Amino acid sequence: AVFGLERDDLDRIEHGLVYPYLKSRHVRKWGLTGHDLRLIPQEQAGEDNEAWLREQYPETYDYLAANREQLTDRSSAWLDRGPFYSVFGLGAYTWADYKVAWCRLGFKPHFTVVTTRQDPDLGEKQVIPGDHYMFLATDDRRTAHFLCALLNAAPYQRTLRDLSSNGKASLSKSVVSELDLPPPADCPHSDRLADLSVDAHERVAAAGRDPGDDPELSAIETEIDRLVEAWLAGDEDVVSPEVP
């Protein structure tokens, strides 16, 4: 609760360590439908940056210090090192330029590329997936969209359902790790699949919400399925028509 912020809280602290933050309601296949605000006072879990934070972000430090008792009452063993406001689950992967994210709770095989997002108060800032999310991290935009196209394609969706006991298990990191996710150079259709993923994300972003029965998005998804099916069948010569 201390790290989750409301808009009014932004008047009390500097904005430099506040990020758009994703919860399960914000993510659908190919895009985002909103975000919360989250204060993230460290770059690495357990980082001893208290002196730096007090000097560089004094209002943020005062806000955290005012909530010291609530923060020190947390009982997780993950918080045994670092300052009183330490958080866990942070690493270099958190700050990767691109993340292919999915919800680990229940069986929701909806993958999306997460990068920066425009916020009315923060400007354009890097998006941080919440603790209900897993993600593949990369600093290459094309790789992220290629992987997202594969994971959202029908063959991979069927395999995920099989690995997850026909959709009855959660979609954990270990389940996704069992998939064969090749580098783009190993797939002759990687450029086209990346382009189609970009197009799908643009359709969802333009709608500003769940686009529902969007025929253009359906056409993009059909083409992704066709290319991935052809590649897995060993047909490298399939020609991809342009999708509007």
FITI-732338 format. One record per residue (C-alpha): x, y, z; residue number from 0. Coordinates in nm, 3 decimals. Layout:
BEGIN
<node u="X" v="Y" w="Z" seq="NUM"/>
...
REM end
This chain:
BEGIN
<node u="0.000" v="0.000" w="0.000" seq="0"/>
<node u="0.291" v="0.238" w="0.065" seq="1"/>
<node u="0.436" v="0.185" w="-0.281" seq="2"/>
<node u="0.103" v="0.193" w="-0.466" seq="3"/>
<node u="0.022" v="0.558" w="-0.528" seq="4"/>
<node u="-0.287" v="0.761" w="-0.612" seq="5"/>
<node u="-0.272" v="1.070" w="-0.832" seq="6"/>
<node u="-0.299" v="1.296" w="-0.528" seq="7"/>
<node u="0.015" v="1.137" w="-0.381" seq="8"/>
<node u="0.222" v="1.280" w="-0.665" seq="9"/>
<node u="0.197" v="1.625" w="-0.504" seq="10"/>
<node u="0.395" v="1.492" w="-0.205" seq="11"/>
<node u="0.695" v="1.336" w="-0.377" seq="12"/>
<node u="0.927" v="1.375" w="-0.672" seq="13"/>
<node u="0.817" v="1.187" w="-0.982" seq="14"/>
<node u="1.154" v="1.039" w="-1.077" seq="15"/>
<node u="1.101" v="0.703" w="-0.907" seq="16"/>
<node u="0.732" v="0.665" w="-0.989" seq="17"/>
<node u="0.644" v="0.432" w="-1.278" seq="18"/>
<node u="0.339" v="0.306" w="-1.466" seq="19"/>
<node u="0.258" v="-0.027" w="-1.299" seq="20"/>
<node u="0.058" v="-0.316" w="-1.442" seq="21"/>
<node u="-0.202" v="-0.522" w="-1.263" seq="22"/>
<node u="-0.401" v="-0.810" w="-1.408" seq="23"/>
<node u="-0.685" v="-0.586" w="-1.525" seq="24"/>
<node u="-0.452" v="-0.376" w="-1.740" seq="25"/>
<node u="-0.318" v="-0.637" w="-1.982" seq="26"/>
<node u="-0.480" v="-0.818" w="-2.270" seq="27"/>
<node u="-0.341" v="-0.991" w="-2.575" seq="28"/>
<node u="-0.140" v="-0.740" w="-2.780" seq="29"/>
<node u="-0.174" v="-0.446" w="-2.548" seq="30"/>
<node u="-0.250" v="-0.251" w="-2.235" seq="31"/>
<node u="-0.576" v="-0.097" w="-2.123" seq="32"/>
<node u="-0.442" v="0.122" w="-1.842" seq="33"/>
<node u="-0.196" v="0.129" w="-1.554" seq="34"/>
<node u="-0.157" v="0.217" w="-1.188" seq="35"/>
<node u="0.124" v="0.420" w="-1.031" seq="36"/>
<node u="0.404" v="0.261" w="-0.832" seq="37"/>
<node u="0.692" v="0.403" w="-0.633" seq="38"/>
<node u="1.003" v="0.191" w="-0.691" seq="39"/>
<node u="1.285" v="0.331" w="-0.475" seq="40"/>
<node u="1.554" v="0.079" w="-0.577" seq="41"/>
<node u="1.698" v="-0.063" w="-0.898" seq="42"/>
<node u="1.813" v="-0.390" w="-0.741" seq="43"/>
<node u="1.656" v="-0.593" w="-0.464" seq="44"/>
<node u="1.829" v="-0.516" w="-0.133" seq="45"/>
<node u="2.023" v="-0.222" w="-0.280" seq="46"/>
<node u="2.170" v="-0.004" w="-0.003" seq="47"/>
<node u="2.085" v="0.334" w="-0.153" seq="48"/>
<node u="1.943" v="0.514" w="0.150" seq="49"/>
<node u="2.199" v="0.796" w="0.156" seq="50"/>
<node u="2.154" v="0.852" w="-0.219" seq="51"/>
<node u="1.774" v="0.852" w="-0.191" seq="52"/>
<node u="1.777" v="1.099" w="0.097" seq="53"/>
<node u="1.998" v="1.338" w="-0.102" seq="54"/>
<node u="1.849" v="1.304" w="-0.451" seq="55"/>
<node u="1.481" v="1.253" w="-0.365" seq="56"/>
<node u="1.427" v="1.413" w="-0.023" seq="57"/>
<node u="1.046" v="1.433" w="-0.053" seq="58"/>
<node u="1.027" v="1.069" w="-0.156" seq="59"/>
<node u="1.252" v="0.971" w="0.134" seq="60"/>
<node u="1.038" v="1.170" w="0.378" seq="61"/>
<node u="0.727" v="0.996" w="0.245" seq="62"/>
<node u="0.884" v="0.654" w="0.298" seq="63"/>
<node u="1.017" v="0.751" w="0.642" seq="64"/>
<node u="0.668" v="0.862" w="0.743" seq="65"/>
<node u="0.556" v="0.506" w="0.666" seq="66"/>
<node u="0.859" v="0.339" w="0.826" seq="67"/>
<node u="0.659" v="0.141" w="1.082" seq="68"/>
<node u="0.431" v="-0.008" w="0.817" seq="69"/>
<node u="0.733" v="-0.097" w="0.603" seq="70"/>
<node u="0.940" v="-0.252" w="0.883" seq="71"/>
<node u="0.641" v="-0.461" w="0.995" seq="72"/>
<node u="0.664" v="-0.662" w="0.674" seq="73"/>
<node u="0.771" v="-1.016" w="0.759" seq="74"/>
<node u="0.906" v="-1.157" w="0.433" seq="75"/>
<node u="1.253" v="-1.311" w="0.452" seq="76"/>
<node u="1.323" v="-1.144" w="0.117" seq="77"/>
<node u="1.341" v="-0.812" w="0.305" seq="78"/>
<node u="1.609" v="-0.906" w="0.558" seq="79"/>
<node u="1.873" v="-0.703" w="0.377" seq="80"/>
<node u="1.885" v="-0.346" w="0.255" seq="81"/>
<node u="1.708" v="-0.033" w="0.386" seq="82"/>
<node u="1.369" v="-0.029" w="0.555" seq="83"/>
<node u="1.190" v="0.038" w="0.226" seq="84"/>
<node u="1.349" v="-0.255" w="0.038" seq="85"/>
<node u="1.143" v="-0.436" w="-0.223" seq="86"/>
<node u="1.209" v="-0.774" w="-0.382" seq="87"/>
<node u="1.179" v="-0.906" w="-0.735" seq="88"/>
<node u="1.400" v="-0.633" w="-0.882" seq="89"/>
<node u="1.699" v="-0.693" w="-1.106" seq="90"/>
<node u="1.854" v="-0.590" w="-1.437" seq="91"/>
<node u="1.564" v="-0.768" w="-1.609" seq="92"/>
<node u="1.320" v="-0.520" w="-1.453" seq="93"/>
<node u="1.473" v="-0.237" w="-1.653" seq="94"/>
<node u="1.505" v="-0.414" w="-1.989" seq="95"/>
<node u="1.380" v="-0.192" w="-2.272" seq="96"/>
<node u="1.121" v="-0.449" w="-2.382" seq="97"/>
<node u="0.934" v="-0.723" w="-2.199" seq="98"/>
<node u="0.699" v="-0.988" w="-2.334" seq="99"/>
<node u="0.463" v="-1.014" w="-2.037" seq="100"/>
<node u="0.187" v="-1.250" w="-1.929" seq="101"/>
<node u="-0.020" v="-1.304" w="-1.614" seq="102"/>
<node u="0.091" v="-1.601" w="-1.403" seq="103"/>
<node u="-0.240" v="-1.633" w="-1.217" seq="104"/>
<node u="-0.480" v="-1.882" w="-1.366" seq="105"/>
<node u="-0.460" v="-1.975" w="-1.732" seq="106"/>
<node u="-0.449" v="-1.648" w="-1.926" seq="107"/>
<node u="-0.218" v="-1.704" w="-2.224" seq="108"/>
<node u="-0.239" v="-1.342" w="-2.336" seq="109"/>
<node u="0.103" v="-1.204" w="-2.425" seq="110"/>
<node u="0.192" v="-0.843" w="-2.487" seq="111"/>
<node u="0.504" v="-0.637" w="-2.546" seq="112"/>
<node u="0.563" v="-0.388" w="-2.265" seq="113"/>
<node u="0.795" v="-0.093" w="-2.307" seq="114"/>
<node u="0.722" v="0.274" w="-2.225" seq="115"/>
<node u="0.384" v="0.435" w="-2.170" seq="116"/>
<node u="0.262" v="0.793" w="-2.171" seq="117"/>
<node u="0.123" v="0.912" w="-1.837" seq="118"/>
<node u="-0.047" v="1.251" w="-1.792" seq="119"/>
<node u="0.163" v="1.334" w="-1.485" seq="120"/>
<node u="0.482" v="1.136" w="-1.538" seq="121"/>
<node u="0.530" v="1.180" w="-1.912" seq="122"/>
<node u="0.664" v="0.883" w="-2.105" seq="123"/>
<node u="0.816" v="0.631" w="-1.867" seq="124"/>
<node u="0.914" v="0.268" w="-1.861" seq="125"/>
<node u="0.633" v="0.032" w="-1.762" seq="126"/>
<node u="0.687" v="-0.209" w="-1.474" seq="127"/>
<node u="0.483" v="-0.534" w="-1.471" seq="128"/>
<node u="0.331" v="-0.609" w="-1.131" seq="129"/>
<node u="0.401" v="-0.914" w="-0.918" seq="130"/>
<node u="0.124" v="-1.112" w="-1.090" seq="131"/>
<node u="0.323" v="-1.096" w="-1.411" seq="132"/>
<node u="0.608" v="-1.292" w="-1.560" seq="133"/>
<node u="0.802" v="-1.169" w="-1.861" seq="134"/>
<node u="1.077" v="-1.236" w="-2.111" seq="135"/>
<node u="1.321" v="-0.946" w="-2.112" seq="136"/>
<node u="1.512" v="-0.812" w="-2.412" seq="137"/>
<node u="1.659" v="-0.481" w="-2.524" seq="138"/>
<node u="1.567" v="-0.545" w="-2.888" seq="139"/>
<node u="1.224" v="-0.431" w="-3.009" seq="140"/>
<node u="1.207" v="-0.665" w="-3.308" seq="141"/>
<node u="1.296" v="-0.968" w="-3.096" seq="142"/>
<node u="1.025" v="-0.880" w="-2.845" seq="143"/>
<node u="0.757" v="-0.855" w="-3.114" seq="144"/>
<node u="0.872" v="-1.174" w="-3.285" seq="145"/>
<node u="0.847" v="-1.366" w="-2.957" seq="146"/>
<node u="0.511" v="-1.211" w="-2.879" seq="147"/>
<node u="0.378" v="-1.321" w="-3.219" seq="148"/>
<node u="0.496" v="-1.678" w="-3.157" seq="149"/>
<node u="0.347" v="-1.696" w="-2.809" seq="150"/>
<node u="0.010" v="-1.560" w="-2.923" seq="151"/>
<node u="0.000" v="-1.788" w="-3.229" seq="152"/>
<node u="-0.240" v="-2.083" w="-3.230" seq="153"/>
<node u="0.028" v="-2.360" w="-3.227" seq="154"/>
<node u="0.198" v="-2.216" w="-2.920" seq="155"/>
<node u="-0.136" v="-2.149" w="-2.753" seq="156"/>
<node u="-0.233" v="-2.515" w="-2.802" seq="157"/>
<node u="0.097" v="-2.631" w="-2.656" seq="158"/>
<node u="0.060" v="-2.402" w="-2.356" seq="159"/>
<node u="-0.285" v="-2.544" w="-2.293" seq="160"/>
<node u="-0.145" v="-2.899" w="-2.308" seq="161"/>
<node u="0.144" v="-2.814" w="-2.075" seq="162"/>
<node u="-0.097" v="-2.647" w="-1.832" seq="163"/>
<node u="-0.316" v="-2.957" w="-1.796" seq="164"/>
<node u="-0.562" v="-2.839" w="-2.058" seq="165"/>
<node u="-0.583" v="-2.492" w="-1.915" seq="166"/>
<node u="-0.645" v="-2.597" w="-1.554" seq="167"/>
<node u="-0.305" v="-2.491" w="-1.417" seq="168"/>
<node u="-0.154" v="-2.147" w="-1.382" seq="169"/>
<node u="0.069" v="-2.014" w="-1.656" seq="170"/>
<node u="0.396" v="-2.020" w="-1.465" seq="171"/>
<node u="0.748" v="-1.937" w="-1.574" seq="172"/>
<node u="0.832" v="-2.309" w="-1.575" seq="173"/>
<node u="0.550" v="-2.383" w="-1.821" seq="174"/>
<node u="0.659" v="-2.114" w="-2.067" seq="175"/>
<node u="1.021" v="-2.222" w="-2.024" seq="176"/>
<node u="0.935" v="-2.560" w="-2.175" seq="177"/>
<node u="0.855" v="-2.398" w="-2.510" seq="178"/>
<node u="1.103" v="-2.387" w="-2.795" seq="179"/>
<node u="1.140" v="-2.014" w="-2.855" seq="180"/>
<node u="1.404" v="-1.975" w="-3.128" seq="181"/>
<node u="1.602" v="-1.661" w="-3.203" seq="182"/>
<node u="1.461" v="-1.460" w="-3.494" seq="183"/>
<node u="1.746" v="-1.571" w="-3.721" seq="184"/>
<node u="1.616" v="-1.929" w="-3.704" seq="185"/>
<node u="1.273" v="-1.842" w="-3.841" seq="186"/>
<node u="1.241" v="-1.731" w="-4.206" seq="187"/>
<node u="0.923" v="-1.540" w="-4.122" seq="188"/>
<node u="1.061" v="-1.353" w="-3.820" seq="189"/>
<node u="1.052" v="-1.008" w="-3.981" seq="190"/>
<node u="0.696" v="-1.047" w="-4.099" seq="191"/>
<node u="0.584" v="-1.188" w="-3.763" seq="192"/>
<node u="0.744" v="-0.894" w="-3.582" seq="193"/>
<node u="0.565" v="-0.652" w="-3.819" seq="194"/>
<node u="0.233" v="-0.826" w="-3.756" seq="195"/>
<node u="0.282" v="-0.808" w="-3.380" seq="196"/>
<node u="0.352" v="-0.435" w="-3.410" seq="197"/>
<node u="0.033" v="-0.397" w="-3.617" seq="198"/>
<node u="-0.170" v="-0.590" w="-3.358" seq="199"/>
<node u="-0.039" v="-0.373" w="-3.074" seq="200"/>
<node u="-0.124" v="-0.061" w="-3.273" seq="201"/>
<node u="-0.482" v="-0.184" w="-3.323" seq="202"/>
<node u="-0.529" v="-0.241" w="-2.950" seq="203"/>
<node u="-0.363" v="0.092" w="-2.862" seq="204"/>
<node u="-0.585" v="0.278" w="-3.111" seq="205"/>
<node u="-0.896" v="0.127" w="-2.953" seq="206"/>
<node u="-0.786" v="0.242" w="-2.608" seq="207"/>
<node u="-0.966" v="-0.059" w="-2.462" seq="208"/>
<node u="-1.039" v="-0.422" w="-2.545" seq="209"/>
<node u="-1.111" v="-0.394" w="-2.921" seq="210"/>
<node u="-1.361" v="-0.681" w="-2.912" seq="211"/>
<node u="-1.451" v="-0.821" w="-3.254" seq="212"/>
<node u="-1.212" v="-0.612" w="-3.462" seq="213"/>
<node u="-1.197" v="-0.763" w="-3.813" seq="214"/>
<node u="-0.858" v="-0.608" w="-3.886" seq="215"/>
<node u="-0.710" v="-0.750" w="-3.568" seq="216"/>
<node u="-0.864" v="-1.088" w="-3.650" seq="217"/>
<node u="-0.700" v="-1.076" w="-3.994" seq="218"/>
<node u="-0.362" v="-1.002" w="-3.836" seq="219"/>
<node u="-0.400" v="-1.292" w="-3.594" seq="220"/>
<node u="-0.505" v="-1.528" w="-3.875" seq="221"/>
<node u="-0.194" v="-1.436" w="-4.071" seq="222"/>
<node u="0.029" v="-1.492" w="-3.766" seq="223"/>
<node u="-0.126" v="-1.836" w="-3.714" seq="224"/>
<node u="-0.075" v="-1.924" w="-4.081" seq="225"/>
<node u="0.291" v="-1.822" w="-4.085" seq="226"/>
<node u="0.376" v="-2.004" w="-3.763" seq="227"/>
<node u="0.190" v="-2.319" w="-3.871" seq="228"/>
<node u="0.376" v="-2.314" w="-4.204" seq="229"/>
<node u="0.713" v="-2.264" w="-4.039" seq="230"/>
<node u="0.657" v="-2.547" w="-3.790" seq="231"/>
<node u="0.553" v="-2.769" w="-4.080" seq="232"/>
<node u="0.881" v="-2.693" w="-4.255" seq="233"/>
<node u="0.732" v="-2.478" w="-4.531" seq="234"/>
<node u="0.974" v="-2.188" w="-4.557" seq="235"/>
<node u="0.847" v="-2.068" w="-4.893" seq="236"/>
<node u="0.499" v="-1.959" w="-4.782" seq="237"/>
<node u="0.421" v="-1.607" w="-4.903" seq="238"/>
<node u="0.259" v="-1.368" w="-4.659" seq="239"/>
<node u="0.005" v="-1.131" w="-4.814" seq="240"/>
<node u="-0.020" v="-0.782" w="-4.676" seq="241"/>
<node u="-0.277" v="-0.747" w="-4.399" seq="242"/>
<node u="-0.462" v="-0.414" w="-4.389" seq="243"/>
REM end
